[in-house]
Amino acid sequence: MMYDGHWFGGGFMWIFWILLILAIIWVVKAVTSGTTSANQQKSALEILRERYARGELDHEEFERRKKDLL
């Protein structure tokens, strides 16, 4: 077998760049998923207030459900 320095070095260079790109993608996903999961965890009272603010519940329904939660 003949040793070809360019192929050997070039092959490892491809692997290096592929691993680097995968690592960057992994870091970006880890950072963005951490912020979205924190925003998605709302309390039941916060959700109830949002629904009342959007007009999905009238005042009586809001107060009844709020009393049930507290």
C-alpha positions, 0 to 999 in steps of 0.5 A: 500500500502506498501512503498518500499524505494528502488523502490521509490528512484530507480525510481527517480534515473532513471528519474534523469539520463535520464534527465541528459543525455537529458540535455547533448544532448541538450547542445551539439546540441545547441553548435554545431548548433550555430557554423555551422549556423555562418559558413553557412552564407557567402556573395554572393561575398565569394560564387562567389570567391569560385566558381571562385577558384574551376574553375566553372567560367571563369575570364570573368564570374567572373568579370561580376557577381562581377560587378553585386554584387557591 
